[in-house]
Amino acid sequence: MSDLDTTNEETAAASAPAKRRGRPKKRVQEGTETAAKKRGRPKKTEQAAPTRRERPKELVFALDIGTRSVIGIVAEQRDGLLHILATDRLEHRTRAMLDGQIHDVPQVAAIIREVKHRLMERTGPLTSAAVAAAGRALYTMTADAEQDFTGTITPAQQRDLDFAGVQEAQKKLAHSHTVDDPTRYYCVGYSTIRY
């Protein structure tokens, strides 16, 4: 055993420098202010703020322009499958679309731009889109429904009245001669006109 091994830690630290394990420390040359730049992965504190992900692959951008809302989806094809990267949905602020037809083009265009902008913030630039717009295969039926209530009307009773109106409209469609097969149509949305 050496003298260093038999002394206490305080004496050992004072008499001999502790051996450093691993790669030797780089020394700063005289006259230079900093050491050579470290190589490898930077520390988290040195990293810049996260930016949009750069994607070498082509993104698939799809827009569904519906009667009630605009939905945007951005996906990427990997391993023969589509992987959804981001989605966004905004409802029309006004009745810009009626029965699948655009009635307020500037309003619908503004919603589309907003959905696209929100998706681009998460995925990077989007240059082209596949678009599905509401078509003319929609039929609008109006119907009346009545129910007797006493006292204050609850939200559940109001909902029941709404659904009674929807069912009445579906019955009207089934008995009308406007469509060939009423069983191929289902309710995609309704608006209560008045109570």
N, C-alpha and C positions, 0 to 999 in steps of 0.2 A: 504494500500500500504506500501511496505517496503522501507527503505532508499535506497536500491540498485535499486529499480525500479524508483526512482525519480531523481537519479543522472545522469550525462551525461555518455556517453559510456566510455570515457577515465578513469574516476574515477572508474566506475564499473569494468573495466578490471584490474585496478591496485589493487583494494581492494579485489576482489573475482575471483577465477579462473572460466573461462567459462565452463559450463557443456557440456560434450561431449555426443552426442547421439549415440545410438547403443551399440555394444559389447565393453567391456572395453579393453584397450590396454594391450598387454602382456608386462610384465616388464622383463628386462634382470637381471639375478641374478648376484650378485657380484662375481668376479673371472671368469666369462665366457665372451667371447669376442662378441658373437652374440646371438641373441634371437633364440628361437626354430624356425625351418623351417616352413614357411607358408604353409598352406594346401590349397587345391583347385586348380583352374586353374592358371597356371603361367602367369605372364605378358608377353606381346609380346616380350619385350626385353630379357626375360629369356629363350625363346623358342630356341631350337636348329634349325639348318637349316633344311628345309623340306627334307625329304627322300622319297624313293619310297614307295608308298602306299602298305601296307601289305594287301593281299586279301585272306581271308579264303576260298572263293569260287574258283572253278576251272575256269580258263580263257579259252576261245576259241581263238586259234591263227590260222588264215587262211592265206595262201600264194597263190597268183595267179601269176604264172610264165608265162608271155605272150611273144609274139614275140618282142614287143617293150619295155616292162617294167615289173618290179616285184612290186606287190602291196601286202602289209601286213595289216591285220586287226586284232585287238584284241578286243574281246567282252566278256561280262559277262551275264549269264542268270539270270534274276530276274523276278519274277512274270510271268513266262511263256514266256517272251520276251527276245530277245537279245538286250543288250544295248552296243553300240559301245563305247569303251574307248579310242582307239587310232588307227590312220591309218598312213601309210607311203607309198610313191611311189618313185621308182627310175627307170630311164630309163637305158637300157643297153648302156654302153659307146661305144661299137662297135657292129657290126652286129653279136652278139653272137648267136642269134636265127634266123633261116631262115625257113619260112613256117611252123612254129610250132615245129621245131626240134632244139635241142641244138647242135650248131656247135663248141662252145668254152666253155667246161664244167667249167674250172677254173674261167673264167670271170663271168658266170652265178652264180656260187657258191659264188663268192666274193660279188656280188650284193645282193644275198639272205642273206648272213651274215651281210651285212651293214644294210639292212632293219630290220632284227631281232634285231640287236644291238640298233638301234635308237628306236625301239618299247620298248625294255626292259628298256631303260633309263626312259621311262614314266610309265611303268606298272609293272616292276619287272620281275622275272625270267619267261622264257617261255620254257617249256620242250618238248612239242610235237606240231605238226602242222597238219592241214588239208591242202592238197596241190591240186591246180588245175593247171595243166600244159597245155600249148597250144598243141593241138592234130594234127592229120594228116587230119582233115576235112577241111583244108585250101587249096585253090587252088590259085596258082599264075599265073597271066596272064600278058603278056607284050603287050603293044600297042603303037602306034605312033599317034601323033596329030600334026596338022600344023595350023598356023594362020599367016597372014601377018600383020606386024607392020611397022609403019614409026616413026622415031624419037627414043627417049629414051623409053625403055620398063618400064612400071610402075609395082609396086607390084600387082596391081589388074589385069593387063594383064597377068602377070606371073601365078597368081592363076587361071585365066580363062583357060590358056593353060594346067596347071596341071589337072584341072577338066575335060577338054576335053579328055585328055589321059585316065583318070579313066573311063569316060563314054564309050570310045572306047574299053577298056578292058572288061567292063561289057557286051557290045554287043558281043564281041568275046566269052565270057563264055556262053552267052545265045544261041549262034549258034553252039557251040561245042557239041560233043557227049560224053564229059568226065564226066558230072554229069547228074543224072536222072531228077532233078527238079531245074533249075537255079533260080527260084523265092525264093528258100530257102536259097540262098547265098546273102550276102551283103558285101560291102567293109568295111574292118576293118582297113585298113591302106594302104598307098602307098608310094613309094619312086621314086623320079624323077631320072632317070639314067643319062640323058644328055639333053641339050637344043640345 
